[in-house]
Amino acid sequence: MRIHHVYTDEHGESHFRDMEIDYESSHFDGADRRAKPIPVTSMIFRTTAADQDLDFHNAPQRQFCVNLDAGVEVTVSDGETRYVGAGEVLLLEDVTGKGHMSRHIEKKLRHSIFITLP
């Protein structure tokens, strides 16, 4: 499983990198694999209007964003743009620096879950 990770470097520029989940052995005779638990602080359900585009901004806290039924185009300050589709996971850690921009290119209501980190 790939996670789109947005982070800020020591110069305040935001960047993408890919993160892969490390799985442990299965608890059900090989029928599934599980990652180590990640401590979290809260879970927020969010509905975003179809026409809501945001200029550069910082994440309010370290958080995962899981798109449930629509995607979003995200641009970081180094100029890279990615489409993060429904079912994909975005880890936002650009709480300082120049931040990221988001744009709804599907132009439909988007439901997502934000999972905040300590």
C-alpha positions, -999 to +999 in steps of 0.1 A: +000+000+000+014+034-010+008+065+010+013+100-006+034+118+020+036+157+021+064+171+042+083+203+046+121+204+042+145+226+063+141+255+038+103+256+041+095+239+008+069+212+007+075+180-012+059+146-020+074+113-013+060+078-014+057+057+017+051+020+018+034+002+046+055-025+063+033-055+072+037-080+099+027-116+098-009-126+097-031-134+127-055-155+105-034-183+090-020-162+062-054-148+051-044-112+057-015-090+067-015-062+092+007-032+098+019-022+132-006+001+150-001+038+146-010+060+176-037+085+167-055+113+185-088+118+168-108+110+137-128+137+117-154+131+091-154+158+064-176+168+035-160+191+010-180+212-015-176+203-052-162+238-060-139+242-030-103+249-042-077+260-016-047+281-024-014+273-006-020+264+031-005+243+058-020+213+074-035+223+107-018+193+124-001+161+113-028+140+099-038+113+074-065+121+049-085+092+034-106+101+004-138+080+004-156+087-028-138+114-049-103+125-054-084+158-051-054+173-069-027+184-046+002+206-055+032+211-032+055+242-032+083+225-052+057+224-081+049+187-081+012+179-085-005+146-078-040+133-081-050+115-049-080+094-058-109+078-039-095+051-015-060+066-015-042+078+016-024+111+020-002+119+050+000+156+056+030+168+077+035+203+062+024+221+093+051+248+087+066+263+055+049+271+022+023+243+025+002+227-003-027+236-026-057+215-033-081+215-062-113+196-069-110+185-105-139+160-104-163+188-093-184+166-071-190+165-033-161+147-016-163+127+016-131+120+035-118+110+069-090+129+087-071+109+113-049+132+134-016+122+148+001+131+181 
